[in-house]
Amino acid sequence: MTVSTRESRIKHAEGGSEPRRLRRRGDGRRTEPMARASKRSGRPATRADLDGLPDTVVAEIIDGTLYTAPRPRPRHGDIQGFVAADLKNPFQRGRGGPAGWWILIEPAIEVPGSPEVVPDVAGWRRERLPDLPEDTPIAVVPDWVCEILSPTTRRHDHLVKRPFYARIGVQHLWFIDLDARTLSVSRLVDGRWLELGVFGQDDAIRAEPFAAVELSMADWWQPE
């Protein structure tokens, strides 16, 4: 989705019928909520289109189209941090696990046609990504991606990012549903996602590609 007022973005993402409202970016250009303005203009979006966007949004360019969404709300960010921490210690630092991974929150990833993709959490095996770049996006497709579904991102994650991750060859995909308090785990098989299981908030799990260590999903949610 292109830059819009927050209200328009949220209503569209939830299937609302809010009329489209145009606003002007800082450079004077008009943009439309949820429209593919880059393709309507006859060119794919580039990094130049990211300039001037406010810090209050997360911006991505997927298959030449610019999308933005509000920054994660506290509950989203809380679980994002728990998942990354639970995996980073054993799988990146080797504390109680086999190491051999990079685990990053909201990394900037660049692949052909998509110069800025931002998963909620992503992981790379170190044999494929020996070192992290200093000041450029990561140009290696992640081995694993985790997206946290919220009312403002659910449709985008399912309809845009899920097939996109399959096309670029991400091998493992986790979807955490904040409202249902579930984790769905999928593996890429012959270019399609094979769902391996759906787990509830009280489950202790060993989930690909991190089955070497048991994770307690109950620790991801604070008591009501």
BAKE-768614 format. One record per residue (C-alpha): residue in one letter; z, x negated, y negated. Coordinates in steps of 0.02 Angstrom, whole numbers. Layout:
N
donu r A&zz Z&xx X&yy Y
...
***
This chain:
224
donu r M&zz 0&xx 0&yy 0
donu r T&zz -36&xx -61&yy -175
donu r V&zz 95&xx -70&yy -312
donu r S&zz 167&xx 99&yy -358
donu r T&zz 323&xx 181&yy -421
donu r R&zz 459&xx 175&yy -289
donu r E&zz 465&xx 365&yy -278
donu r S&zz 279&xx 380&yy -236
donu r R&zz 288&xx 244&yy -104
donu r I&zz 437&xx 322&yy -17
donu r K&zz 365&xx 498&yy -15
donu r H&zz 200&xx 439&yy 54
donu r A&zz 283&xx 331&yy 186
donu r E&zz 383&xx 482&yy 246
donu r G&zz 229&xx 594&yy 248
donu r G&zz 267&xx 684&yy 84
donu r S&zz 136&xx 763&yy -25
donu r E&zz 185&xx 685&yy -190
donu r P&zz 30&xx 675&yy -301
donu r R&zz -33&xx 501&yy -330
donu r R&zz 20&xx 426&yy -494
donu r L&zz -63&xx 277&yy -574
donu r R&zz 28&xx 143&yy -671
donu r R&zz -21&xx -20&yy -750
donu r R&zz 27&xx -191&yy -688
donu r G&zz 83&xx -324&yy -809
donu r D&zz -96&xx -386&yy -824
donu r G&zz -159&xx -214&yy -876
donu r R&zz -248&xx -169&yy -714
donu r R&zz -220&xx 4&yy -641
donu r T&zz -159&xx 20&yy -463
donu r E&zz -136&xx 169&yy -347
donu r P&zz 10&xx 204&yy -229
donu r M&zz -40&xx 179&yy -46
donu r A&zz -225&xx 155&yy -95
donu r R&zz -334&xx 13&yy -33
donu r A&zz -381&xx -41&yy -207
donu r S&zz -434&xx -215&yy -152
donu r K&zz -567&xx -144&yy -36
donu r R&zz -621&xx -12&yy -162
donu r S&zz -656&xx -153&yy -284
donu r G&zz -770&xx -234&yy -156
donu r R&zz -663&xx -386&yy -120
donu r P&zz -514&xx -425&yy -9
donu r A&zz -346&xx -455&yy -91
donu r T&zz -297&xx -636&yy -119
donu r R&zz -143&xx -733&yy -170
donu r A&zz -194&xx -706&yy -351
donu r D&zz -157&xx -520&yy -326
donu r L&zz 23&xx -565&yy -282
donu r D&zz 51&xx -647&yy -452
donu r G&zz 155&xx -545&yy -569
donu r L&zz 228&xx -429&yy -438
donu r P&zz 413&xx -397&yy -470
donu r D&zz 547&xx -477&yy -363
donu r T&zz 605&xx -303&yy -313
donu r V&zz 461&xx -282&yy -189
donu r V&zz 403&xx -367&yy -30
donu r A&zz 216&xx -394&yy -38
donu r E&zz 94&xx -425&yy 105
donu r I&zz -93&xx -442&yy 124
donu r I&zz -151&xx -379&yy 293
donu r D&zz -336&xx -382&yy 336
donu r G&zz -378&xx -399&yy 151
donu r T&zz -270&xx -255&yy 90
donu r L&zz -118&xx -277&yy -22
donu r Y&zz 39&xx -181&yy 29
donu r T&zz 209&xx -177&yy -55
donu r A&zz 376&xx -103&yy -8
donu r P&zz 549&xx -101&yy -87
donu r R&zz 666&xx -243&yy -44
donu r P&zz 774&xx -201&yy 108
donu r R&zz 928&xx -94&yy 79
donu r P&zz 1099&xx -163&yy 129
donu r R&zz 1104&xx -88&yy 305
donu r H&zz 930&xx -155&yy 342
donu r G&zz 977&xx -328&yy 278
donu r D&zz 1142&xx -327&yy 373
donu r I&zz 1060&xx -299&yy 543
donu r Q&zz 921&xx -420&yy 497
donu r G&zz 1052&xx -554&yy 471
donu r F&zz 1146&xx -513&yy 632
donu r V&zz 988&xx -524&yy 738
donu r A&zz 935&xx -688&yy 660
donu r A&zz 1110&xx -764&yy 678
donu r D&zz 1128&xx -709&yy 860
donu r L&zz 963&xx -793&yy 902
donu r K&zz 971&xx -945&yy 787
donu r N&zz 1129&xx -1019&yy 863
donu r P&zz 1072&xx -1026&yy 1046
donu r F&zz 884&xx -1037&yy 1022
donu r Q&zz 866&xx -1145&yy 867
donu r R&zz 1027&xx -1246&yy 861
donu r G&zz 1055&xx -1253&yy 1049
donu r R&zz 1234&xx -1186&yy 1035
donu r G&zz 1259&xx -1094&yy 1199
donu r G&zz 1074&xx -1083&yy 1232
donu r P&zz 916&xx -1183&yy 1269
donu r A&zz 857&xx -1217&yy 1089
donu r G&zz 671&xx -1248&yy 1066
donu r W&zz 638&xx -1115&yy 934
donu r W&zz 628&xx -1086&yy 747
donu r I&zz 706&xx -919&yy 695
donu r L&zz 671&xx -866&yy 516
donu r I&zz 709&xx -715&yy 407
donu r E&zz 560&xx -649&yy 306
donu r P&zz 450&xx -802&yy 328
donu r A&zz 285&xx -811&yy 234
donu r I&zz 144&xx -820&yy 361
donu r E&zz -40&xx -853&yy 327
donu r V&zz -180&xx -811&yy 449
donu r P&zz -367&xx -788&yy 415
donu r G&zz -394&xx -634&yy 306
donu r S&zz -208&xx -612&yy 282
donu r P&zz -136&xx -745&yy 167
donu r E&zz 37&xx -667&yy 152
donu r V&zz 121&xx -577&yy 297
donu r V&zz 311&xx -557&yy 296
donu r P&zz 398&xx -500&yy 457
donu r D&zz 581&xx -453&yy 446
donu r V&zz 624&xx -591&yy 572
donu r A&zz 505&xx -705&yy 667
donu r G&zz 515&xx -848&yy 792
donu r W&zz 406&xx -993&yy 846
donu r R&zz 420&xx -1105&yy 997
donu r R&zz 434&xx -1283&yy 936
donu r E&zz 296&xx -1346&yy 1049
donu r R&zz 180&xx -1238&yy 943
donu r L&zz 265&xx -1271&yy 775
donu r P&zz 353&xx -1440&yy 783
donu r D&zz 403&xx -1441&yy 598
donu r L&zz 423&xx -1312&yy 461
donu r P&zz 309&xx -1334&yy 309
donu r E&zz 397&xx -1383&yy 149
donu r D&zz 317&xx -1270&yy 19
donu r T&zz 172&xx -1178&yy 100
donu r P&zz 162&xx -1024&yy 212
donu r I&zz 168&xx -1051&yy 399
donu r A&zz -11&xx -1052&yy 466
donu r V&zz 39&xx -1031&yy 649
donu r V&zz 50&xx -857&yy 726
donu r P&zz 231&xx -818&yy 777
donu r D&zz 276&xx -807&yy 961
donu r W&zz 397&xx -666&yy 923
donu r V&zz 418&xx -541&yy 782
donu r C&zz 557&xx -416&yy 747
donu r E&zz 531&xx -272&yy 625
donu r I&zz 673&xx -159&yy 570
donu r L&zz 613&xx 20&yy 549
donu r S&zz 675&xx 118&yy 401
donu r P&zz 612&xx 279&yy 319
donu r T&zz 507&xx 179&yy 195
donu r T&zz 429&xx 60&yy 322
donu r R&zz 418&xx 157&yy 486
donu r R&zz 237&xx 218&yy 469
donu r H&zz 178&xx 51&yy 401
donu r D&zz 261&xx -46&yy 542
donu r H&zz 191&xx 68&yy 676
donu r L&zz 17&xx 102&yy 609
donu r V&zz -26&xx -60&yy 518
donu r K&zz 83&xx -203&yy 576
donu r R&zz 98&xx -164&yy 761
donu r P&zz -91&xx -167&yy 794
donu r F&zz -110&xx -313&yy 673
donu r Y&zz 16&xx -417&yy 770
donu r A&zz -79&xx -380&yy 931
donu r R&zz -245&xx -434&yy 853
donu r I&zz -178&xx -601&yy 793
donu r G&zz -93&xx -638&yy 960
donu r V&zz 95&xx -618&yy 932
donu r Q&zz 162&xx -617&yy 1110
donu r H&zz 327&xx -524&yy 1089
donu r L&zz 374&xx -382&yy 971
donu r W&zz 542&xx -301&yy 939
donu r F&zz 565&xx -141&yy 840
donu r I&zz 743&xx -97&yy 787
donu r D&zz 763&xx 84&yy 733
donu r L&zz 903&xx 98&yy 606
donu r D&zz 924&xx 286&yy 624
donu r A&zz 915&xx 296&yy 814
donu r R&zz 1009&xx 131&yy 834
donu r T&zz 888&xx 73&yy 967
donu r L&zz 789&xx -83&yy 1007
donu r S&zz 617&xx -71&yy 1087
donu r V&zz 548&xx -229&yy 1168
donu r S&zz 363&xx -256&yy 1197
donu r R&zz 254&xx -394&yy 1268
donu r L&zz 69&xx -420&yy 1232
donu r V&zz -36&xx -398&yy 1389
donu r D&zz -227&xx -407&yy 1379
donu r G&zz -221&xx -371&yy 1193
donu r R&zz -110&xx -217&yy 1210
donu r W&zz 76&xx -190&yy 1191
donu r L&zz 171&xx -160&yy 1353
donu r E&zz 341&xx -83&yy 1319
donu r L&zz 472&xx -169&yy 1426
donu r G&zz 620&xx -62&yy 1379
donu r V&zz 717&xx 34&yy 1248
donu r F&zz 900&xx -9&yy 1226
donu r G&zz 1043&xx 83&yy 1141
donu r Q&zz 1173&xx 21&yy 1018
donu r D&zz 1308&xx -9&yy 1150
donu r D&zz 1198&xx -107&yy 1270
donu r A&zz 1217&xx -289&yy 1316
donu r I&zz 1040&xx -351&yy 1339
donu r R&zz 934&xx -494&yy 1401
donu r A&zz 769&xx -462&yy 1316
donu r E&zz 607&xx -561&yy 1315
donu r P&zz 576&xx -690&yy 1253
donu r F&zz 763&xx -727&yy 1236
donu r A&zz 824&xx -672&yy 1407
donu r A&zz 915&xx -836&yy 1434
donu r V&zz 1060&xx -771&yy 1328
donu r E&zz 1145&xx -602&yy 1334
donu r L&zz 1153&xx -513&yy 1167
donu r S&zz 1276&xx -375&yy 1121
donu r M&zz 1188&xx -242&yy 1018
donu r A&zz 1356&xx -164&yy 975
donu r D&zz 1388&xx -314&yy 862
donu r W&zz 1237&xx -269&yy 754
donu r W&zz 1313&xx -109&yy 688
donu r Q&zz 1473&xx -101&yy 588
donu r P&zz 1594&xx 41&yy 629
donu r E&zz 1561&xx 203&yy 534
***
